[in-house]
């Protein structure tokens, strides 16, 4: 029997969409061909079911804190030590922070390195232009320090990666569409979103829209540091839920609303579209890579809440339009964002240079 390919994953943002993508990649790699070590940090919204979610004979987990600047030197040393012991044949770094720390720690490793930004930090709009320029320069510098293949999760993210490197591939985010073969309960009339209540997800806009539609119920599936900004009396916040519980809420909503300010390619929209939901989303990278305006959903500018409000009123009244768009969305996801297609591409990426 030939030797397995050892794949090391380093993940700082071990929650929400990044967590889902990492889990669905590693848990669906061929266990006879791949051995996996995941070095991960934890966040306040990291799932409590990590051990169960990654319970595979070929997958090991190692917790190394990476979130705070005071932990960076220790993180670098521990990542390097763990990697030496694991002896990887390929390395996959997830999100900007792990992408930077991982390449610093693993410069001497002569194996392919893959870097998935999952939404570049220099696209953030909750920080000023100086900080965004610094984030971009850090991406530029670390790519020169230690070359990697940037794997963009959308065409929009790919175009931004080409600003600082030519080593760019694209594997769109994906979901396990088998989770949506049964759509479950009938619509219950509410408007939903999923995600961490943080600056990226723009809860202020969500709240503004809810206040303008007081006769309709809104649901935020998740929790986060900006929970107190959701003051509208018609908004319910679920708190942290398992992925299965979150998906059940999405299956029951009438419309999915995404107010984020930047994205890579949001798993939450992939899931909503797979559940045949009409998505109304901000016109940003990731969202617009998924949604064809007026065909598989609707796009609006974040600074124009009235456009969101008018669209939601129209969709609430027009059952046929809402369901037609939802059907188109479901067909699109099944055709272009299925799990098996993406995992095959990652398996090839991990082994192409061996």
C-alpha positions in Angstrom: 0.0 0.0 0.0 1.4 3.4 -1.0 2.2 6.0 1.6 -0.6 8.4 2.5 -0.4 12.1 1.7 0.0 14.1 4.9 -2.0 17.4 4.7 -1.5 20.0 7.4 -4.3 22.6 7.8 -3.7 25.8 9.9 -6.8 27.7 10.8 -7.2 30.7 13.1 -10.8 31.6 12.2 -12.2 28.3 13.3 -15.9 29.2 13.3 -18.9 30.0 11.0 -18.2 29.6 7.2 -14.5 28.9 7.4 -15.1 26.1 9.9 -17.8 24.6 7.7 -15.5 24.6 4.6 -12.5 23.1 6.4 -14.7 20.4 7.9 -16.3 19.5 4.6 -12.9 19.4 2.9 -11.1 17.2 5.4 -14.0 14.9 6.3 -14.5 14.0 2.6 -10.9 13.4 1.6 -10.2 9.8 0.7 -9.1 8.3 4.1 -7.0 5.7 2.4 -5.0 8.3 0.6 -4.9 11.3 3.1 -3.8 11.8 6.7 -4.8 15.2 8.1 -3.6 17.4 11.0 -5.6 20.5 11.8 -3.9 23.1 13.9 -6.6 25.5 15.0 -7.3 28.4 17.3 -10.7 29.1 19.0 -13.1 32.0 18.9 -16.1 32.7 21.1 -18.4 31.3 18.4 -16.4 28.2 17.6 -18.6 25.1 17.8 -18.7 23.1 20.9 -18.8 19.9 18.8 -15.3 20.0 17.2 -14.3 16.6 18.4 -17.5 15.0 17.1 -17.4 17.0 13.8 -13.9 15.8 13.0 -14.2 12.3 14.4 -12.4 10.4 11.6 -9.5 7.9 12.0 -7.3 9.9 9.6 -7.9 13.3 11.2 -6.0 14.8 14.2 -6.7 18.1 15.9 -4.2 20.4 17.7 -5.2 23.5 19.5 -2.7 26.4 19.3 -3.9 29.9 20.2 -3.3 32.4 17.4 -5.9 35.2 18.1 -3.8 37.7 20.1 -0.6 39.5 19.1 0.9 38.6 22.5 0.6 34.9 21.4 2.2 35.2 18.0 5.8 34.2 18.9 4.6 31.2 20.9 2.2 30.3 18.1 5.0 30.4 15.5 7.2 28.1 17.6 4.4 25.6 18.3 3.2 25.5 14.7 6.8 24.9 13.5 7.3 22.1 16.1 4.0 20.4 15.3 4.7 20.6 11.5 8.1 19.0 11.9 6.6 16.1 13.9 3.8 15.6 11.3 6.1 15.9 8.3 3.5 17.3 5.8 3.4 16.7 2.1 1.1 19.7 1.6 0.1 22.6 3.8 -3.2 24.5 3.6 -3.5 27.9 5.5 -7.0 29.3 6.1 -7.8 33.1 6.5 -5.5 36.1 6.6 -4.0 35.6 10.1 -3.2 31.9 9.7 -1.9 32.6 6.2 0.6 35.1 7.5 1.7 33.2 10.7 1.8 29.9 8.8 4.1 31.2 6.1 6.4 32.8 8.7 6.5 29.6 10.7 6.9 27.2 7.8 9.3 29.0 5.5 11.8 26.1 5.5 9.3 23.5 4.5 9.9 22.5 0.9 6.3 21.3 0.2 3.4 22.9 -1.6 1.6 25.6 0.4 -2.0 26.5 -0.3 -3.5 29.7 1.1 -7.3 30.3 1.3 -8.0 33.9 2.4 -11.8 33.4 2.8 -12.2 37.1 2.4 -9.1 39.4 2.3 -8.5 41.6 5.3 -7.7 44.5 3.0 -11.4 44.5 1.8 -12.7 45.2 5.3 -14.8 48.4 5.5 -14.9 48.6 9.3 -11.3 50.0 9.3 -9.8 53.1 7.7 -7.9 53.3 4.4 -4.5 53.3 6.1 -5.1 50.0 7.9 -6.5 48.5 4.6 -3.2 49.6 2.9 -1.2 47.9 5.6 -3.2 44.7 5.3 -2.6 44.7 1.5 1.2 45.3 2.0 1.3 42.4 4.5 -0.3 40.1 1.9 2.2 41.4 -0.7 5.2 41.0 1.6 4.4 37.5 3.0 3.8 36.2 -0.5 7.3 37.3 -1.5 8.8 35.9 1.7 7.2 32.5 1.2 5.5 31.6 -2.0 2.2 29.9 -1.9 -0.7 29.2 -4.2 -3.6 31.4 -3.3 -6.9 29.5 -3.7 -9.6 32.0 -4.2 -13.2 30.9 -3.3 -14.8 33.2 -5.9 -13.9 35.0 -9.1 -14.0 38.3 -7.2 -11.5 37.1 -4.6 -9.3 35.8 -7.4 -9.1 39.2 -9.1 -8.1 40.8 -5.8 -5.4 38.1 -5.3 -4.0 38.8 -8.8 -3.1 42.3 -7.5 -0.1 40.9 -5.5 0.6 37.5 -7.0 0.3 35.4 -10.2 0.1 32.1 -8.3 -3.7 32.0 -8.0 -6.1 29.2 -8.4 -9.9 29.2 -7.9 -12.0 26.6 -6.1 -15.4 28.1 -5.4 -16.9 27.5 -1.9 -19.3 24.6 -1.8 -21.8 22.7 0.4 -23.1 19.2 0.8 -26.3 19.5 -1.1 -27.5 16.2 0.4 -28.4 18.3 3.5 -31.1 20.0 1.4 -32.6 17.0 -0.4 -35.5 17.3 2.0 -36.6 20.9 2.4 -38.7 20.2 5.5 -41.4 22.5 6.9 -43.4 25.0 4.9 -42.4 28.7 5.0 -43.2 30.4 8.3 -43.2 33.9 6.9 -40.1 35.4 8.6 -37.0 37.0 7.1 -33.7 35.4 8.2 -29.9 35.7 8.2 -27.1 33.6 9.6 -23.7 34.5 10.9 -21.6 36.2 13.6 -23.1 39.5 14.7 -20.0 41.5 13.9 -18.9 44.5 11.8 -18.5 42.3 8.7 -22.1 41.3 8.7 -23.4 44.9 9.1 -26.1 44.3 11.8 -26.9 48.0 11.7 -28.3 47.7 8.2 -30.3 44.6 9.2 -31.8 46.5 12.1 -32.7 49.5 9.9 -34.5 47.3 7.4 -36.4 45.5 10.3 -37.5 48.8 11.7 -38.9 49.8 8.4 -41.0 46.6 8.2 -42.5 46.4 11.7 -45.3 44.1 10.6 -42.8 41.3 9.6 -40.6 39.1 11.8 -36.9 38.9 11.4 -34.5 36.2 12.7 -30.8 36.5 13.2 -29.3 33.0 13.6 -26.2 33.4 15.6 -24.6 35.7 18.1 -21.7 38.0 18.4 -20.2 41.2 19.9 -22.6 43.6 18.2 -25.8 41.9 19.4 -26.9 45.1 21.2 -27.2 46.9 17.8 -30.2 44.7 16.9 -32.7 46.8 18.8 -35.8 46.5 16.5 -38.6 44.8 18.5 -39.4 42.5 15.5 -35.9 40.9 15.5 -35.3 37.6 17.3 -31.7 36.5 17.9 -31.2 32.7 18.4 -27.8 32.8 20.0 -25.2 30.1 19.0 -26.7 27.0 17.4 -25.4 23.9 15.8 -25.2 23.9 12.0 -28.1 21.5 11.8 -30.3 23.7 13.9 -29.3 26.8 11.9 -30.1 25.1 8.6 -33.6 24.2 9.9 -34.3 27.8 10.6 -33.1 28.8 7.1 -35.4 26.1 5.6 -38.4 27.6 7.3 -37.8 31.3 6.4 -39.5 33.0 3.5 -36.6 35.2 2.4 -32.9 35.2 3.2 -31.3 38.6 3.9 -27.6 39.2 3.8 -26.3 42.6 4.8 -22.5 41.9 4.9 -20.0 44.6 4.0 -17.3 42.1 2.6 -17.1 38.4 1.9 -15.0 35.7 0.3 -17.9 33.5 -0.8 -20.5 33.1 2.0 -21.5 29.6 3.0 -24.7 31.0 4.5 -25.9 32.2 1.1 -24.9 28.8 -0.5 -27.1 27.1 2.1 -30.0 29.4 1.7 -29.9 29.1 -2.1 -29.7 25.3 -1.8 -32.8 25.5 0.4 -34.7 27.3 -2.5 -34.7 30.6 -0.7 -34.7 33.9 -2.5 -31.7 35.8 -1.2 -31.5 39.6 -1.0 -27.9 40.6 -0.5 -25.4 43.4 -0.6 -23.5 43.9 -3.8 -20.0 42.8 -2.6 -17.4 40.3 -3.6 -18.7 36.8 -2.9 -22.3 37.7 -2.8 -22.3 38.9 -6.4 -20.3 35.9 -7.5 -23.2 33.7 -6.4 -26.2 35.8 -7.2 -27.3 36.8 -10.7 -29.5 39.8 -10.0 -33.1 39.1 -10.7 -32.4 35.5 -11.7 -31.0 33.6 -8.7 -31.5 36.4 -6.1 -31.2 40.1 -5.7 -28.3 42.5 -5.1 -28.5 45.9 -3.4 -26.0 48.6 -2.4 -25.3 48.6 1.3 -25.8 52.4 1.5 -29.3 52.2 0.0 -31.5 50.5 2.6 -34.6 51.7 0.7 -33.8 49.3 -2.1 -33.7 46.4 0.3 -37.0 47.5 1.8 -38.8 47.9 -1.5 -37.6 44.5 -2.7 -38.6 42.7 0.5 -42.1 44.3 0.3 -42.4 43.0 -3.3 -41.2 39.5 -2.5 -43.4 39.2 0.5 -46.5 39.9 -1.7 -45.4 38.0 -4.8 -45.3 34.3 -3.8 -44.7 33.1 -7.4 -41.7 35.4 -8.0 -40.2 34.4 -4.6 -40.6 30.7 -5.3 -39.4 31.0 -9.0 -36.2 32.8 -7.9 -35.7 30.1 -5.1 -36.0 27.3 -7.7 -33.4 29.0 -9.9 -31.1 29.4 -6.9 -31.4 25.7 -5.9 -30.6 24.5 -9.5 -27.6 26.8 -9.7 -26.0 25.5 -6.4 -26.6 21.9 -7.4 -24.8 22.5 -10.7 -21.9 24.6 -9.7 -21.2 24.3 -6.0 -21.5 20.6 -5.1 -19.2 19.1 -2.5 -17.8 16.2 -4.6 -16.6 18.5 -7.3 -14.7 20.8 -4.9 -13.1 18.0 -2.9 -11.8 16.3 -6.0 -10.1 19.7 -6.9 -8.5 19.9 -3.5 -7.3 16.3 -3.6 -5.6 17.1 -6.9 -4.1 20.4 -5.5 -2.6 18.6 -2.5 -0.9 15.9 -4.7 -0.1 17.7 -7.9 3.5 18.4 -6.9 4.3 15.1 -5.3 
